[in-house]
């Protein structure tokens, strides 16, 4: 089985799964309510999907929770290893590298 994409993806997936279970809702029913493919929902719950903001809002609405509950407490350290946030110095260095527009 494929590992979770990141700590953030794993946490969001676990939360979706727990909320769905708490609501006694099948994956199929949640997918219908959120208007997404059940296979995509399965990948999200397993931490292998990368839900968009739009999709998180759809899921939150279908689960009757606030969208921000999915991302509360997440930080850049929860992102995949290959995605590093820019520091101010990195940002300025990148601007210099790109040159004038």
N, C-alpha and C positions, 0 to 999 in steps of 0.2 A: 504494500500500500504506500502511496505517495505521502511524504511527510507534510505537515502544515507549511504554508507559504511563509509565515512569520508568526511571531508572538501575537501581533495585532489580529491577524487573520484567524488564528486559533481561538483567541478570546472572543471575537465577534461571533464566530461559528458556534462556540460553546454556549454563548448567551442566547443566540437564536434557537438552538436546540432545546435549551432549558426552558425558555419562554413558551416554545411550541408545546413541549411536554406538559408544562404547568397548565396550559390552556386545553389540554387533552385534544390536541389537534394533530392530524396526520400530516406528513410532508405534502401529500397531494393536496389536502385542503388548504394549507398555508400557501403553497405555490399558486393555487387558484385565486385565493384572496389577494395575494401580492402581485398577481398577474405576471408570474415568471415561470420558467420551465422547471419542473421538479428536479431534473438532473443538475441544474445550476444551483438550486437550493441545497441539494445534497452535497455539492462541492463546497459551498459556503459553510455549511454545518461541520464539515470535515476539516475546515481551516485551509482548504486548498483554493478556494475562490477568492476573488478580489472584488467585492461588491462596490459599486459606485455610490455616490451620495444619493442619487435618485433611488437606487435600489434599497439602500438603508431606510430611506423615508417610506418606501412602499412596505417594507417588512415591518417597520415600526407601526405603521398605520394598521396593517393586518393583525399585528399582535397587541394592539392597543397600548403601546408604550411611547415614550418620547424618543425621537430619533437620536438625541444626544446621549441616551443611555448606552448606545453601542460603542461610543468612542470616549466616554468619560474615563479619565485616568490614563489613557494611552499617551505615550510620548514617542519621540523619535527613536528611542532605544528599542521600541517594539516593532519597528520596521524591519524588512529584510536586510541582511548584512550588506547586500550590494547597493542599497539605497541609503546614502548618508546625507544628512541635512548640511546645508552650507553654513559655515561660520561667517561672520562679517568679513573676515580676511579672505576666505575662500571666494565669497561673492565678489569682492572688489578685484581679486586676482582674475577671476573669470571674465569680468567686464573688461579689464585691460587686455586680456588675451583675445577677446573678440574684436577689440578695436572700435573706432567710431562707426556709428551707423550710417 
